[in-house]
Amino acid sequence: MRICSSTPALVRLCSTHPLYQSHGFVGVAAAVDPVDAEKVYTRAKELQVTISMILTTHSHWDHAGGNRDLVELIQKRENRQIPVVGGPGNAVEAQTQTATDGDVLKLGALDVKVYFTPCHTRDHVLYHCEDALFTGDTLFIAGCGRFFSGNPAEMHYALNEVVAKLPEQTKIYCGHEYTSSNLRFAAHVEPDNEMVQKKLTWAMEKTQKGEPTVPSTVKEELETNPFMRVTDAGVHKFANGEKDPVKVMGIVRAAKDSFVIGK
């Protein structure tokens, strides 16, 4: 599989890298959280791929808000319908198909595996295809989504029992690019973590150049993301000696919610 990233502006607008293409069936692609339908459609034409489905990580408008527009645009210009996949509950805009934990979707000859990760929302899912994982607002680079509809145990499961068990070189395509601010918080949690300091310097340089910091990898997140390091001694120290990973997750999330850059 090849990741077909668009311009940085489109990546930010659509909250994720919006297209990925199946090499197993040349010309077939899926749109992931395609907020701006016209731009995603135009990008697909530039890449000479046909969008065969929409994959939605969760129901928040900045991920699902372009679904209906893209469905209608393809219907109008190509006279065909495409499925809109979302998690349990049918809360996703224009959803026609529900996917949940363990389901496998077909993209050409490729399998797209679904992981159900409720916490940020109750309908949140991740999509894993070959060496790429689309994480929506569950996992960010060096961070994670707020627990709007869940609890620390659910986020711990999603990050440390699901994502952390994938191959280390799996690429992480997250829903928002908060990399520099997240790494500043990670440095606050683990001031002696050299990998965090190194990646923060890199991220700031990339941002200054107007270049994306996405994707990351599972390996990098295990080294730098405090929410995936809840069993590490450095994070335990930040959590005042607490070692229970679920409790540590809650402590770190609460600290992040109130963190001000410069502290």
Backbone bond lengths (Angstrom), bond angles and torsions (degrees), N, CA, C in turn:
res aa  C-N    CA-C-N  psi(-1)  N-CA   C-N-CA  omega(-1)  CA-C   N-CA-C  phi
1 M - - - 1.452 - - 1.516 109.97 -
2 R 1.308 116.37 146.51 1.459 122.51 178.51 1.510 108.71 -118.85
3 I 1.311 116.48 134.20 1.449 120.34 175.74 1.514 108.45 -84.67
4 C 1.300 116.03 122.65 1.457 121.59 -178.13 1.513 108.77 -102.45
5 S 1.304 117.11 82.54 1.457 119.25 -179.04 1.517 109.47 -81.01
6 S 1.309 115.21 145.64 1.451 120.93 179.44 1.514 109.52 -94.68
7 T 1.323 116.48 -166.45 1.452 119.39 178.79 1.518 109.36 -64.10
8 P 1.340 118.13 154.06 1.459 119.69 179.08 1.522 112.99 -54.54
9 A 1.327 117.81 -36.17 1.464 120.08 -179.77 1.520 110.86 -62.88
10 L 1.326 116.34 -41.44 1.459 119.85 -179.92 1.519 110.52 -69.78
11 V 1.325 116.32 -37.15 1.454 119.47 177.86 1.520 110.19 -59.10
12 R 1.315 117.03 -45.75 1.462 120.27 180.00 1.525 110.98 -65.74
13 L 1.323 115.87 -41.74 1.458 120.07 -176.82 1.516 111.18 -64.15
14 C 1.316 115.97 -39.90 1.457 119.97 -175.95 1.522 112.79 -90.65
15 S 1.305 117.08 0.22 1.458 123.60 176.58 1.516 113.65 70.45
16 T 1.299 117.96 1.59 1.453 120.31 177.99 1.518 108.06 -168.00
17 H 1.322 117.01 171.98 1.459 120.10 170.63 1.522 106.45 -72.42
18 P 1.331 118.74 110.82 1.453 119.99 -161.46 1.517 116.45 -83.22
19 L 1.306 119.49 -9.59 1.452 119.22 -178.16 1.519 110.42 -130.54
20 Y 1.320 117.00 139.19 1.451 117.95 162.56 1.513 107.98 -134.69
21 Q 1.318 114.28 148.69 1.459 121.18 -167.02 1.518 110.40 -117.00
22 S 1.299 115.81 138.22 1.449 121.72 177.81 1.520 110.47 -85.60
23 H 1.337 116.48 123.29 1.459 119.81 172.04 1.523 110.74 -79.23
24 G 1.340 115.97 -20.40 1.450 119.04 -179.79 1.518 112.57 -71.88
25 F 1.310 117.08 -18.84 1.463 121.13 178.48 1.513 106.30 -144.49
26 V 1.324 116.18 92.67 1.456 122.61 -168.16 1.522 111.15 -54.76
27 G 1.331 115.51 130.94 1.446 120.80 175.15 1.506 115.54 93.10
28 V 1.335 118.90 -3.53 1.458 122.03 -179.95 1.520 109.28 -98.87
29 A 1.326 116.33 134.59 1.460 120.91 -178.67 1.516 110.04 -139.87
30 A 1.323 115.44 162.94 1.461 122.07 172.07 1.515 108.31 -119.55
31 A 1.314 116.12 146.11 1.461 121.59 175.08 1.522 107.97 -102.03
32 V 1.331 116.06 124.49 1.458 121.70 -178.14 1.527 109.26 -104.14
33 D 1.329 116.91 118.62 1.470 122.08 179.37 1.529 111.94 48.42
34 P 1.323 118.32 57.23 1.477 121.71 -172.61 1.530 112.54 -83.77
35 V 1.316 116.82 84.87 1.466 120.26 -173.64 1.523 112.70 -65.38
36 D 1.326 117.86 -43.89 1.467 121.68 -179.15 1.524 108.82 -101.41
37 A 1.313 116.51 97.76 1.462 121.79 -172.66 1.520 112.48 -60.22
38 E 1.314 117.75 -45.33 1.460 121.20 -176.85 1.521 111.13 -61.89
39 K 1.312 117.33 -43.68 1.464 120.18 -178.59 1.521 111.64 -69.57
40 V 1.322 116.73 -38.47 1.456 119.58 177.50 1.527 110.42 -65.85
41 Y 1.310 116.79 -42.70 1.465 120.95 179.10 1.524 110.60 -62.87
42 T 1.315 116.79 -44.20 1.464 121.01 178.67 1.519 110.86 -61.57
43 R 1.333 116.16 -41.93 1.461 119.78 179.45 1.524 110.83 -64.25
44 A 1.303 117.56 -38.99 1.458 120.73 177.47 1.521 111.11 -61.23
45 K 1.325 116.83 -40.33 1.458 120.29 178.16 1.524 110.84 -65.66
46 E 1.323 116.72 -39.77 1.467 120.27 178.13 1.525 111.03 -61.68
47 L 1.327 116.09 -36.56 1.460 121.25 -179.98 1.525 112.36 -84.53
48 Q 1.324 116.12 -5.20 1.462 122.64 -179.02 1.530 111.41 58.24
49 V 1.331 114.39 46.31 1.461 120.12 176.18 1.522 109.32 -122.78
50 T 1.312 115.30 156.78 1.456 122.63 178.59 1.521 109.13 -107.14
51 I 1.315 116.62 122.40 1.461 120.45 177.98 1.524 108.71 -73.01
52 S 1.332 115.89 117.31 1.466 120.02 -176.58 1.519 112.91 -102.34
53 M 1.336 117.68 -14.32 1.460 120.42 178.59 1.519 109.75 -163.68
54 I 1.320 115.01 160.69 1.456 122.46 171.55 1.521 107.62 -110.97
55 L 1.326 115.86 128.29 1.458 122.03 175.99 1.523 108.15 -108.95
56 T 1.311 117.17 119.91 1.458 121.79 -176.80 1.520 109.66 -113.55
57 T 1.333 116.27 125.21 1.463 119.49 -177.62 1.523 112.57 -73.99
58 H 1.356 117.17 -35.49 1.464 119.76 178.73 1.521 109.80 -165.87
59 S 1.315 115.95 176.09 1.458 121.20 -165.81 1.520 115.67 -87.63
60 H 1.317 119.95 -2.96 1.462 119.64 179.11 1.526 110.51 -61.48
61 W 1.340 115.76 145.14 1.469 121.28 -171.32 1.524 112.72 -59.49
62 D 1.343 117.56 -31.83 1.462 119.42 -177.35 1.520 112.17 -78.41
63 H 1.310 117.14 6.59 1.464 122.55 172.80 1.526 111.17 -124.51
64 A 1.324 116.28 -38.61 1.467 120.63 -176.32 1.520 113.64 -103.51
65 G 1.330 117.02 -6.53 1.459 120.45 -170.50 1.511 116.28 -67.49
66 G 1.331 118.30 -15.05 1.457 120.56 178.81 1.512 114.18 -102.31
67 N 1.320 116.95 1.11 1.467 120.03 -175.00 1.522 113.09 -58.38
68 R 1.322 116.08 -52.39 1.464 119.42 -176.55 1.526 110.87 -62.83
69 D 1.331 116.40 -40.71 1.464 119.97 179.66 1.521 111.16 -61.03
70 L 1.335 117.09 -41.89 1.462 119.73 -178.95 1.524 111.14 -70.00
71 V 1.313 117.44 -40.31 1.467 120.87 176.51 1.526 110.42 -59.40
72 E 1.323 116.74 -46.78 1.465 120.87 -178.30 1.519 111.58 -68.54
73 L 1.329 116.97 -36.11 1.460 120.27 179.24 1.531 110.39 -64.37
74 I 1.328 116.79 -45.14 1.466 120.49 179.46 1.525 110.74 -66.60
75 Q 1.314 117.08 -38.18 1.465 120.54 177.05 1.527 110.68 -62.29
76 K 1.316 116.81 -42.21 1.460 121.55 -176.91 1.521 111.73 -71.15
77 R 1.325 117.42 -43.45 1.464 120.54 -172.70 1.520 113.51 -90.14
78 E 1.332 117.56 -25.28 1.464 119.91 -175.51 1.528 112.69 -123.16
79 N 1.328 116.49 -3.98 1.462 121.96 178.24 1.531 112.19 55.20
80 R 1.313 115.57 47.09 1.463 120.38 176.03 1.529 108.95 -146.88
81 Q 1.318 114.35 157.73 1.452 120.71 179.25 1.521 110.11 -109.42
82 I 1.327 115.60 147.77 1.461 120.07 176.80 1.526 108.77 -125.83
83 P 1.332 117.11 149.37 1.466 119.76 178.10 1.521 111.40 -75.76
84 V 1.314 115.15 149.19 1.463 122.53 173.86 1.523 107.03 -114.41
85 V 1.318 115.45 113.28 1.461 121.34 -175.99 1.523 109.85 -97.31
86 G 1.314 116.66 134.68 1.457 122.60 175.32 1.511 110.31 -146.43
87 G 1.316 116.20 174.45 1.450 121.02 -177.93 1.518 113.55 -77.72
88 P 1.331 117.08 -176.68 1.463 121.96 -178.38 1.524 112.57 -59.35
89 G 1.332 115.57 142.59 1.451 120.96 175.21 1.510 115.31 110.93
90 N 1.333 117.15 -15.64 1.467 121.54 178.07 1.524 113.45 56.67
91 A 1.332 117.12 34.26 1.462 121.08 178.64 1.519 112.70 -90.01
92 V 1.318 117.42 -10.23 1.461 122.58 -178.85 1.522 109.91 -73.37
93 E 1.313 116.62 136.73 1.464 121.15 179.31 1.525 110.82 -57.35
94 A 1.332 116.19 129.58 1.468 124.70 175.77 1.526 113.20 63.88
95 Q 1.319 118.05 19.37 1.461 121.45 -177.17 1.523 111.30 -62.76
96 T 1.342 115.24 132.08 1.462 120.82 176.95 1.521 112.41 -119.92
97 Q 1.331 116.89 -11.62 1.464 120.66 -176.18 1.521 108.99 -143.25
98 T 1.319 116.38 134.04 1.460 121.51 179.24 1.520 110.11 -101.78
99 A 1.323 115.47 134.39 1.459 121.64 176.58 1.523 108.60 -124.76
100 T 1.315 116.10 140.59 1.456 119.56 179.32 1.518 109.90 -140.29
101 D 1.312 116.46 -173.27 1.454 121.63 -169.06 1.527 112.56 -56.73
102 G 1.326 115.08 127.34 1.454 120.76 177.68 1.507 115.10 90.10
103 D 1.317 117.99 -10.84 1.461 120.14 177.39 1.523 110.33 -65.99
104 V 1.317 115.74 150.06 1.462 122.03 177.28 1.524 108.18 -125.82
105 L 1.322 115.67 121.00 1.460 122.30 177.95 1.520 108.72 -99.49
106 K 1.312 116.49 151.74 1.462 120.84 179.62 1.521 110.21 -102.53
107 L 1.326 115.37 128.19 1.464 122.48 171.80 1.515 106.26 -123.43
108 G 1.322 116.22 97.87 1.448 119.06 -170.79 1.518 109.00 60.68
109 A 1.333 116.38 -126.60 1.459 121.15 178.63 1.520 112.14 -91.66
110 L 1.321 117.32 2.68 1.459 121.17 -176.20 1.520 111.53 -97.30
111 D 1.324 114.60 152.33 1.453 121.83 174.84 1.525 109.67 -100.06
112 V 1.316 116.09 134.61 1.463 122.46 173.28 1.524 106.46 -112.58
113 K 1.328 116.17 110.44 1.463 120.61 -178.19 1.520 110.13 -89.21
114 V 1.312 115.80 141.42 1.460 122.19 -176.80 1.525 109.95 -108.16
115 Y 1.331 115.27 134.94 1.463 121.75 172.86 1.526 108.43 -119.13
116 F 1.306 116.52 128.15 1.465 121.94 178.68 1.524 108.66 -88.01
117 T 1.346 116.52 119.06 1.462 120.99 -174.01 1.528 110.99 -131.50
118 P 1.320 118.50 64.66 1.462 120.09 179.75 1.524 111.42 -64.73
119 C 1.316 116.00 136.88 1.463 124.06 173.20 1.520 108.14 173.19
120 H 1.338 116.75 -64.87 1.466 119.76 175.82 1.527 109.15 -59.10
121 T 1.328 116.00 -45.87 1.465 123.61 166.78 1.522 107.27 -135.98
122 R 1.320 116.32 165.03 1.462 119.24 -179.46 1.520 112.28 -75.86
123 D 1.331 117.53 -14.27 1.468 119.87 -176.48 1.525 112.93 -107.93
124 H 1.322 117.90 12.80 1.465 119.97 -171.60 1.528 112.00 -70.55
125 V 1.328 115.26 134.51 1.463 121.65 174.55 1.524 109.51 -132.50
126 L 1.327 115.31 156.89 1.459 123.18 172.37 1.520 107.87 -110.60
127 Y 1.337 115.77 151.05 1.463 121.38 177.74 1.521 108.98 -119.89
128 H 1.341 115.93 124.12 1.465 121.75 -176.48 1.522 109.21 -120.03
129 C 1.326 115.86 121.25 1.466 121.14 179.76 1.517 109.04 -135.87
130 E 1.324 116.59 116.14 1.454 122.93 -176.77 1.524 110.55 50.97
131 D 1.334 117.78 -112.98 1.468 119.38 -174.71 1.519 112.28 -102.48
132 A 1.309 118.69 21.09 1.464 121.73 -177.97 1.525 110.66 -127.64
133 L 1.338 115.25 138.68 1.456 121.90 176.45 1.518 108.60 -127.38
134 F 1.332 116.21 123.71 1.460 122.25 178.98 1.530 107.54 -99.52
135 T 1.339 116.04 114.96 1.462 120.51 -165.86 1.519 114.76 -108.37
136 G 1.325 118.90 0.06 1.458 120.22 178.08 1.511 111.74 53.27
137 D 1.340 116.12 -125.04 1.460 121.32 179.56 1.525 112.33 -109.25
138 T 1.326 117.62 17.48 1.467 119.52 172.99 1.518 110.03 -79.68
139 L 1.304 117.16 -52.70 1.465 122.32 -178.71 1.516 110.00 -121.77
140 F 1.328 116.35 126.57 1.460 123.16 169.68 1.523 108.20 -108.59
141 I 1.307 116.99 169.11 1.457 119.37 172.75 1.526 108.03 -65.91
142 A 1.321 115.87 119.29 1.469 124.04 179.85 1.522 113.00 64.46
143 G 1.319 117.97 17.82 1.458 119.95 -179.44 1.513 111.94 -157.49
144 C 1.323 115.56 -171.07 1.461 121.13 175.98 1.518 108.61 -152.40
145 G 1.315 116.53 167.72 1.450 121.05 -179.68 1.516 112.33 -74.99
146 R 1.315 115.87 158.26 1.460 120.36 176.10 1.529 110.44 -66.07
147 F 1.311 115.21 153.36 1.462 121.19 -177.13 1.529 109.46 -87.65
148 F 1.318 116.78 61.29 1.459 120.22 -175.45 1.524 112.69 -61.50
149 S 1.321 116.58 -36.47 1.469 120.26 -174.09 1.518 111.98 -129.63
150 G 1.319 116.52 23.41 1.449 118.84 -176.18 1.511 112.42 -151.35
151 N 1.324 115.56 -157.53 1.454 121.28 -173.52 1.522 110.75 -143.43
152 P 1.326 117.69 170.75 1.465 120.29 -177.74 1.521 114.01 -57.99
153 A 1.324 117.62 -35.29 1.464 119.64 -179.69 1.523 111.29 -62.45
154 E 1.326 116.80 -39.53 1.465 120.19 -179.59 1.524 111.35 -68.48
155 M 1.334 117.34 -41.90 1.460 118.62 178.88 1.526 110.83 -69.47
156 H 1.316 117.08 -37.30 1.466 119.80 176.00 1.524 110.31 -59.35
157 Y 1.320 116.76 -43.87 1.461 119.88 178.17 1.524 110.75 -61.49
158 A 1.325 116.86 -47.46 1.466 120.69 -176.92 1.523 111.71 -59.97
159 L 1.324 116.25 -46.14 1.460 119.68 -174.22 1.520 112.84 -82.63
160 N 1.323 116.96 -41.32 1.457 119.87 -168.28 1.522 114.99 -106.01
161 E 1.325 116.25 -10.44 1.460 119.85 173.74 1.527 111.84 -111.62
162 V 1.313 117.29 -18.70 1.469 121.04 178.56 1.528 110.06 -107.92
163 V 1.319 117.43 -69.75 1.469 120.52 -174.85 1.520 111.51 -61.15
164 A 1.312 117.74 -45.47 1.464 121.09 -175.13 1.521 112.97 -64.04
165 K 1.325 117.39 -20.27 1.466 120.99 -178.60 1.531 112.60 -88.58
166 L 1.324 117.31 -5.10 1.465 120.24 177.89 1.526 109.50 -77.57
167 P 1.336 118.01 161.79 1.466 119.86 177.64 1.521 111.78 -53.33
168 E 1.331 116.47 140.55 1.463 121.06 -172.62 1.518 113.60 -60.26
169 Q 1.308 118.06 -28.17 1.466 120.15 -177.79 1.526 112.77 -89.30
170 T 1.322 117.34 5.25 1.465 120.20 174.76 1.518 109.78 -57.94
171 K 1.314 116.53 130.42 1.464 121.50 -178.40 1.531 109.72 -83.62
172 I 1.318 115.51 137.12 1.457 122.33 -178.59 1.522 109.47 -102.90
173 Y 1.317 116.17 115.69 1.468 122.40 175.09 1.527 107.38 -109.84
174 C 1.311 115.43 103.03 1.462 120.95 -172.66 1.524 111.53 -96.55
175 G 1.330 115.20 172.32 1.450 120.84 -171.98 1.511 115.92 -83.35
176 H 1.324 117.96 -20.84 1.465 121.45 179.22 1.516 108.32 -144.97
177 E 1.301 115.73 153.50 1.464 120.09 -177.21 1.531 109.32 -106.33
178 Y 1.330 114.94 86.17 1.463 122.68 178.38 1.529 110.39 -108.20
179 T 1.311 116.36 28.81 1.458 121.21 -165.36 1.519 113.71 -57.87
180 S 1.321 117.64 -51.69 1.467 119.65 -175.31 1.525 111.62 -63.61
181 S 1.327 117.30 -45.96 1.466 119.32 -179.45 1.524 111.21 -66.18
182 N 1.326 117.18 -37.04 1.460 119.57 177.30 1.523 111.57 -64.87
183 L 1.323 116.34 -40.00 1.462 119.75 -179.94 1.523 111.62 -70.42
184 R 1.320 117.16 -29.99 1.466 118.93 173.71 1.531 110.18 -63.40
185 F 1.319 115.86 -41.10 1.462 118.78 176.49 1.523 110.41 -66.43
186 A 1.326 117.43 -41.92 1.466 120.55 178.42 1.524 111.16 -58.58
187 A 1.332 116.31 -37.89 1.466 120.56 177.24 1.527 111.10 -68.07
188 H 1.316 116.77 -31.94 1.467 121.84 175.17 1.529 110.35 -66.60
189 V 1.328 116.52 -39.62 1.460 121.01 179.51 1.521 111.02 -71.14
190 E 1.324 116.15 -45.34 1.464 121.58 -177.56 1.527 109.99 -126.24
191 P 1.310 118.67 79.14 1.468 120.64 -177.27 1.524 114.02 -64.08
192 D 1.319 117.46 -18.25 1.465 120.39 -179.48 1.526 113.05 -97.84
193 N 1.317 117.49 5.59 1.464 121.13 -179.20 1.525 109.21 -83.03
194 E 1.322 116.30 103.93 1.465 121.18 -176.50 1.519 111.98 -65.72
195 M 1.335 117.68 -30.98 1.459 120.34 179.49 1.522 110.64 -66.35
196 V 1.311 117.25 -36.31 1.465 121.09 177.09 1.519 110.31 -65.47
197 Q 1.316 117.04 -46.37 1.462 120.83 -179.43 1.525 111.04 -61.74
198 K 1.307 115.91 -41.68 1.465 120.76 -179.98 1.527 110.97 -64.69
199 K 1.323 116.40 -43.95 1.465 118.74 -178.10 1.518 111.10 -71.78
200 L 1.328 117.99 -32.85 1.460 120.64 176.56 1.520 110.71 -62.53
201 T 1.318 116.96 -44.33 1.469 120.38 177.32 1.519 110.44 -59.92
202 W 1.320 115.93 -44.63 1.475 121.23 178.78 1.520 110.94 -61.42
203 A 1.327 117.30 -45.70 1.465 121.25 -177.14 1.520 111.23 -64.19
204 M 1.306 117.50 -40.54 1.461 120.71 179.78 1.522 110.76 -65.60
205 E 1.318 116.87 -38.17 1.464 120.61 177.37 1.521 110.64 -65.99
206 K 1.326 117.22 -42.74 1.466 120.66 178.60 1.525 110.95 -62.68
207 T 1.317 116.31 -42.30 1.459 120.85 -178.93 1.519 111.14 -64.82
208 Q 1.319 116.82 -41.71 1.463 121.16 179.09 1.521 111.56 -62.30
209 K 1.326 116.57 -30.25 1.460 121.59 179.29 1.532 112.09 -86.13
210 G 1.324 116.82 -4.28 1.454 120.19 -177.43 1.512 113.34 74.93
211 E 1.330 116.62 24.78 1.460 121.56 -178.41 1.525 110.42 -105.37
212 P 1.328 117.74 146.79 1.468 120.22 -178.48 1.521 112.34 -71.61
213 T 1.311 115.68 150.52 1.461 121.78 174.35 1.528 111.74 -101.11
214 V 1.288 117.02 0.14 1.463 124.06 177.00 1.521 108.00 -95.27
215 P 1.338 120.06 136.85 1.460 127.49 9.48 1.527 113.06 -92.79
216 S 1.321 113.70 166.06 1.452 122.60 166.11 1.527 106.71 -104.38
217 T 1.311 117.26 -167.93 1.465 121.65 173.22 1.525 109.00 -134.09
218 V 1.312 115.99 162.55 1.461 119.94 175.81 1.522 110.13 -57.61
219 K 1.317 117.06 -42.02 1.468 121.23 -179.92 1.522 111.21 -58.79
220 E 1.329 116.80 -46.91 1.459 120.19 -179.46 1.523 111.51 -63.70
221 E 1.326 116.82 -38.29 1.463 119.50 179.41 1.527 111.17 -67.29
222 L 1.307 117.40 -37.56 1.463 120.25 176.98 1.523 111.47 -64.64
223 E 1.320 116.71 -25.43 1.459 121.43 -179.55 1.524 113.24 -88.29
224 T 1.332 117.60 -25.67 1.470 119.77 -167.99 1.521 115.55 -129.58
225 N 1.299 119.32 -15.79 1.467 121.66 -173.93 1.529 109.65 -92.63
226 P 1.329 118.82 113.37 1.468 119.37 -176.52 1.518 113.87 -60.55
227 F 1.324 117.37 -26.10 1.462 120.60 179.96 1.528 111.95 -77.07
228 M 1.328 116.59 -13.29 1.458 121.26 173.97 1.526 111.11 -109.34
229 R 1.326 115.56 14.26 1.465 121.49 179.80 1.536 110.33 -126.68
230 V 1.319 115.78 30.16 1.467 120.09 -174.82 1.527 112.98 -72.46
231 T 1.326 117.78 -5.72 1.465 120.82 173.77 1.518 111.48 -105.34
232 D 1.326 117.13 7.50 1.464 121.69 -177.28 1.530 110.58 -91.40
233 A 1.324 115.77 144.29 1.466 120.95 -176.38 1.520 112.34 -61.43
234 G 1.332 116.92 -35.53 1.457 119.63 -179.64 1.520 112.47 -64.34
235 V 1.317 116.52 -37.71 1.464 120.73 178.16 1.525 110.08 -75.18
236 H 1.330 117.27 -34.61 1.468 120.35 174.90 1.527 110.68 -60.25
237 K 1.314 116.03 -40.15 1.471 119.97 178.33 1.525 110.34 -60.50
238 F 1.335 116.68 -43.59 1.461 120.76 178.10 1.522 110.79 -62.19
239 A 1.332 116.13 -35.09 1.468 121.86 -178.31 1.528 111.80 -86.16
240 N 1.313 116.83 24.46 1.475 122.52 176.45 1.523 112.73 58.59
241 G 1.335 114.90 36.29 1.448 119.95 175.07 1.516 115.32 89.22
242 E 1.313 117.47 -4.86 1.474 120.30 177.52 1.526 109.21 -63.77
243 K 1.347 116.64 135.63 1.456 120.72 -178.22 1.524 113.60 -118.56
244 D 1.306 117.29 -14.77 1.463 118.83 177.04 1.524 108.48 -65.22
245 P 1.340 118.35 120.35 1.466 120.13 -171.58 1.526 114.41 -61.68
246 V 1.320 117.30 -33.76 1.469 119.56 179.22 1.525 110.22 -70.00
247 K 1.316 116.71 -42.36 1.463 120.00 177.51 1.525 110.91 -65.71
248 V 1.333 116.10 -39.33 1.469 119.79 177.17 1.524 109.96 -62.09
249 M 1.319 116.83 -42.15 1.464 120.87 177.53 1.526 110.32 -56.03
250 G 1.312 117.32 -45.94 1.456 121.02 179.95 1.514 112.74 -64.65
251 I 1.323 116.88 -39.75 1.465 121.18 179.57 1.520 110.71 -65.37
252 V 1.321 116.28 -45.40 1.466 120.37 -178.21 1.526 110.38 -67.16
253 R 1.336 117.64 -39.94 1.467 119.92 178.92 1.527 111.00 -64.85
254 A 1.311 117.48 -41.70 1.462 120.50 178.31 1.521 110.59 -62.69
255 A 1.320 116.61 -39.19 1.464 120.26 178.15 1.520 111.06 -66.30
256 K 1.323 116.65 -39.36 1.465 119.90 179.15 1.522 110.78 -66.05
257 D 1.316 117.22 -38.15 1.464 120.87 -178.36 1.521 112.12 -61.79
258 S 1.319 117.08 -27.62 1.466 120.56 -178.49 1.528 112.88 -109.31
259 F 1.331 116.20 7.18 1.468 120.05 -175.16 1.523 111.44 -72.92
260 V 1.306 115.49 134.64 1.458 122.45 175.71 1.516 107.69 -117.76
261 I 1.327 117.56 125.94 1.463 121.21 179.93 1.518 109.01 -57.56
262 G 1.324 114.60 130.53 1.459 119.73 -179.07 1.511 112.51 108.85
263 K 1.375 115.18 -8.71 1.462 118.79 178.35 1.522 110.22 -65.60
